[in-house]
């Protein structure tokens, strides 16, 4: 198969394998591993199952990931019972050269953001389709307390965004999601993240700029690139 024929699934698998190699090399025996949500994270979970005896325990960012881990016989704990995680591995919907991210396409953004904040080392895994110069073409998910949905949408409009209610979706926390469009390009991700979070009724949003990834394992047809933030 030529480089041009490498499928997105193969790229995801390669990124997941690179993350596993990184974890096996760096995770300390008495430390916990944070696990994200989504298709690339699922690839990582499936690979991790072959080495579950090496892992003391995991913290999952969604009920779906927790169940997948348990199905493989991997220990899953509450974050409150760990004292933090050493390494957090998760995918992204978009990532820029500063390793600032948009996450939450799968609806798990709040728990993902909590684990990222609690992690010593945040490793992002993705295929090259997620790499962008400027964030915002992918809509920014915002998790909202249900009664505040219309109010938050109006406040987002004042910021120049269009909030689209994600119909039929309830997060693991019992909240709803607004997907914010028309923000591309996001010139100042950190400032926008703060502005969105300061709207009353917002739980959090899918911009991971205040706490970006520490390491990016970007899968391309030429191989997996290991990238650090460029500032």
Backbone torsions as a table, in degrees:
resi	resn	phi	psi	omega
1	UNK	NA	132.7	-179.2
2	UNK	-78.7	165.9	179.1
3	UNK	-59.7	-33.6	-179.0
4	UNK	-70.3	-17.3	-176.7
5	UNK	-101.7	5.3	178.1
6	UNK	-66.7	125.1	-175.7
7	UNK	-80.4	161.7	177.8
8	UNK	-63.2	-35.7	177.6
9	UNK	-62.4	-40.5	178.4
10	UNK	-66.0	-36.9	177.2
11	UNK	-65.9	-41.5	177.5
12	UNK	-62.5	-41.8	180.0
13	UNK	-63.5	-39.5	179.9
14	UNK	-66.8	-40.5	177.2
15	UNK	-64.0	-40.9	179.3
16	UNK	-64.5	-40.1	178.4
17	UNK	-64.7	-40.3	177.7
18	UNK	-63.0	-38.9	178.0
19	UNK	-66.4	-40.3	177.4
20	UNK	-61.7	-44.7	178.5
21	UNK	-58.8	-40.9	179.9
22	UNK	-64.7	-45.6	-178.7
23	UNK	-63.8	-45.7	-178.9
24	UNK	-62.1	-28.8	-179.6
25	UNK	-82.2	-32.9	-169.1
26	UNK	-111.5	-23.2	-175.4
27	UNK	-71.6	127.4	179.9
28	UNK	-79.8	155.5	-172.2
29	UNK	-60.5	-32.7	-174.6
30	UNK	-100.8	16.7	-175.3
31	UNK	-109.2	162.3	-179.0
32	UNK	-107.0	153.8	-177.1
33	UNK	-113.6	126.6	175.2
34	UNK	-87.6	139.0	-176.3
35	UNK	-123.6	130.9	-178.3
36	UNK	-86.0	-161.4	-174.4
37	UNK	-132.8	143.4	177.0
38	UNK	125.7	178.9	-172.7
39	UNK	-66.4	-40.2	-179.9
40	UNK	-71.9	-38.5	175.4
41	UNK	-62.8	-36.5	177.4
42	UNK	-62.4	-40.1	175.7
43	UNK	-59.2	-42.1	179.8
44	UNK	-64.1	-43.5	179.3
45	UNK	-59.5	-44.5	-178.2
46	UNK	-63.8	-37.8	177.2
47	UNK	-71.2	-36.8	-178.5
48	UNK	-62.6	-29.6	-177.1
49	UNK	-56.8	-30.1	-179.5
50	UNK	-72.4	-11.1	-176.6
51	UNK	-127.7	25.1	-172.0
52	UNK	-63.6	-25.0	177.7
53	UNK	-66.0	-18.8	-178.9
54	UNK	-84.9	-18.3	-172.6
55	UNK	-98.6	122.7	178.2
56	UNK	-65.1	-43.2	-179.7
57	UNK	179.7	163.5	-177.7
58	UNK	-127.1	159.9	170.8
59	UNK	-123.8	126.8	-174.3
60	UNK	-104.4	146.7	-177.8
61	UNK	-89.7	0.5	177.9
62	UNK	-156.6	160.6	176.5
63	UNK	-64.5	-34.5	-179.8
64	UNK	-63.8	-46.2	179.0
65	UNK	-66.5	-39.1	178.6
66	UNK	-60.3	-42.2	179.8
67	UNK	-66.9	-38.6	179.4
68	UNK	-64.5	-40.6	177.3
69	UNK	-63.4	-46.0	-179.8
70	UNK	-63.1	-37.6	179.0
71	UNK	-61.1	-28.3	176.9
72	UNK	-88.6	1.2	-179.2
73	UNK	77.4	23.8	179.6
74	UNK	-96.2	132.8	-177.0
75	UNK	-66.5	128.8	178.8
76	UNK	-119.2	129.9	-179.1
77	UNK	-121.9	162.7	169.3
78	UNK	-76.9	143.3	179.5
79	UNK	-56.9	-35.7	-179.2
80	UNK	-60.7	-22.0	-176.8
81	UNK	-97.5	9.5	-174.9
82	UNK	-114.3	-26.0	-172.9
83	UNK	77.4	13.6	-179.9
84	UNK	113.8	169.3	178.5
85	UNK	-121.0	146.9	-179.5
86	UNK	-77.6	-47.1	-177.8
87	UNK	-128.9	134.8	174.6
88	UNK	-118.2	124.2	-179.6
89	UNK	-113.2	124.8	-179.6
90	UNK	-156.8	162.2	178.2
91	UNK	-90.7	-166.2	179.6
92	UNK	-156.4	157.7	174.2
93	UNK	-91.2	-30.8	172.0
94	UNK	-148.9	149.5	174.8
95	UNK	-145.4	136.6	179.6
96	UNK	-108.5	176.2	-175.6
97	UNK	-61.5	-22.1	175.7
98	UNK	-82.4	3.0	-176.0
99	UNK	61.0	28.0	167.2
100	UNK	-80.6	144.5	-168.8
101	UNK	-126.8	157.7	156.9
102	UNK	-112.0	127.2	179.3
103	UNK	-133.4	165.7	175.5
104	UNK	112.1	8.2	175.5
105	UNK	-59.0	-29.2	177.5
106	UNK	-91.0	-1.2	174.4
107	UNK	89.6	5.8	-175.2
108	UNK	-103.5	22.0	-169.2
109	UNK	-59.1	-37.4	-175.5
110	UNK	-67.2	-48.6	179.5
111	UNK	-68.0	-33.3	175.6
112	UNK	-62.7	-41.8	-178.3
113	UNK	-69.0	-36.3	177.8
114	UNK	-63.5	-47.0	-178.5
115	UNK	-67.3	-39.4	177.1
116	UNK	-58.6	-42.1	-179.9
117	UNK	-64.8	-34.1	-176.7
118	UNK	-86.1	-6.6	-174.4
119	UNK	-90.9	142.6	173.6
120	UNK	-71.8	-34.1	-171.3
121	UNK	-140.0	115.9	-178.2
122	UNK	-105.2	111.7	-179.1
123	UNK	-106.2	119.1	179.0
124	UNK	-97.9	134.3	178.0
125	UNK	-121.7	132.3	-178.3
126	UNK	-162.4	161.2	172.2
127	UNK	-90.3	166.1	-170.7
128	UNK	-62.4	-17.7	179.7
129	UNK	-66.8	-16.6	-178.0
130	UNK	-90.8	-7.6	-176.5
131	UNK	-82.6	126.3	-178.6
132	UNK	-136.6	157.5	174.1
133	UNK	-77.0	-37.3	-178.8
134	UNK	-136.4	133.9	179.1
135	UNK	-70.2	157.5	168.3
136	UNK	122.6	-14.0	175.6
137	UNK	-66.8	-38.8	170.9
138	UNK	-77.6	132.7	-178.6
139	UNK	-60.5	143.3	179.9
140	UNK	-87.0	113.4	178.3
141	UNK	-71.5	142.3	176.1
142	UNK	-130.4	121.0	177.2
143	UNK	-86.4	130.8	-169.6
144	UNK	-132.3	139.9	169.6
145	UNK	-60.6	131.4	-170.5
146	UNK	-52.1	-42.9	-175.5
147	UNK	-67.8	-16.4	-177.6
148	UNK	-96.8	3.9	-170.5
149	UNK	-55.9	-50.8	-177.0
150	UNK	-68.6	-40.4	178.1
151	UNK	-61.3	-47.2	-179.5
152	UNK	-61.7	-40.6	179.2
153	UNK	-60.2	-40.0	179.0
154	UNK	-66.8	-39.2	179.1
155	UNK	-67.6	-36.7	177.5
156	UNK	-65.0	-36.7	177.3
157	UNK	-59.5	-36.2	178.6
158	UNK	-65.8	-24.3	178.5
159	UNK	-87.4	-1.6	178.6
160	UNK	98.4	2.9	-179.2
161	UNK	-101.5	162.0	174.4
162	UNK	-115.4	116.6	-176.5
163	UNK	-92.7	120.2	179.7
164	UNK	-108.1	122.6	-179.6
165	UNK	-68.7	124.8	178.3
166	UNK	-80.6	95.4	-172.5
167	UNK	-61.3	137.9	172.2
168	UNK	74.7	10.2	-178.6
169	UNK	-111.1	126.2	172.1
170	UNK	-121.9	127.7	-177.3
171	UNK	-72.0	169.2	176.7
172	UNK	-61.4	-16.6	179.4
173	UNK	-95.3	1.9	178.1
174	UNK	84.7	17.3	-177.7
175	UNK	-109.5	178.6	178.9
176	UNK	-111.8	168.2	-178.4
177	UNK	-123.9	133.8	168.8
178	UNK	-107.9	129.7	176.4
179	UNK	-98.9	118.0	-172.6
180	UNK	-94.9	118.3	-179.5
181	UNK	-107.0	175.5	176.2
182	UNK	66.1	30.7	178.3
183	UNK	-106.6	-7.2	-174.5
184	UNK	-75.6	136.2	-7.2
185	UNK	-83.8	144.0	176.7
186	UNK	-82.3	108.4	-174.1
187	UNK	-75.8	-32.9	-176.6
188	UNK	-134.2	81.4	-175.3
189	UNK	-57.5	-41.0	-179.0
190	UNK	-61.8	-45.5	-179.6
191	UNK	-64.1	-41.5	179.8
192	UNK	-67.2	-39.5	177.3
193	UNK	-57.1	-44.5	179.8
194	UNK	-66.3	-42.8	-179.6
195	UNK	-61.6	-44.1	179.4
196	UNK	-64.8	-42.6	-179.3
197	UNK	-67.0	-24.0	-178.1
198	UNK	-83.4	-4.5	175.2
199	UNK	-75.5	124.7	-179.1
200	UNK	-60.4	130.0	-178.6
201	UNK	103.8	-15.5	176.3
202	UNK	-81.9	129.6	174.5
203	UNK	-79.2	-55.5	170.8
204	UNK	-166.9	176.5	178.9
205	UNK	-128.8	169.3	-171.5
206	UNK	-85.2	9.4	172.2
207	UNK	-82.3	121.6	176.2
208	UNK	-109.6	76.0	-178.0
209	UNK	-113.7	-39.3	175.8
210	UNK	-66.4	-31.3	173.3
211	UNK	-128.4	82.6	-179.9
212	UNK	-77.7	177.8	174.9
213	UNK	-71.0	150.0	176.1
214	UNK	-88.0	-26.8	-176.0
215	UNK	-147.8	139.1	178.6
216	UNK	-118.4	125.5	172.4
217	UNK	-107.0	97.9	-172.7
218	UNK	-101.8	117.2	-176.2
219	UNK	-87.9	125.0	178.1
220	UNK	-128.0	166.2	176.5
221	UNK	-59.9	-21.1	179.3
222	UNK	-90.1	-0.9	-179.1
223	UNK	127.2	179.5	-179.5
224	UNK	-91.4	123.6	178.1
225	UNK	-94.0	135.5	176.2
226	UNK	-99.8	115.2	-173.4
227	UNK	-121.5	141.1	171.7
228	UNK	-107.5	162.1	-178.5
229	UNK	-62.2	139.2	172.3
230	UNK	-105.7	126.8	-175.3
231	UNK	-114.4	NA	NA
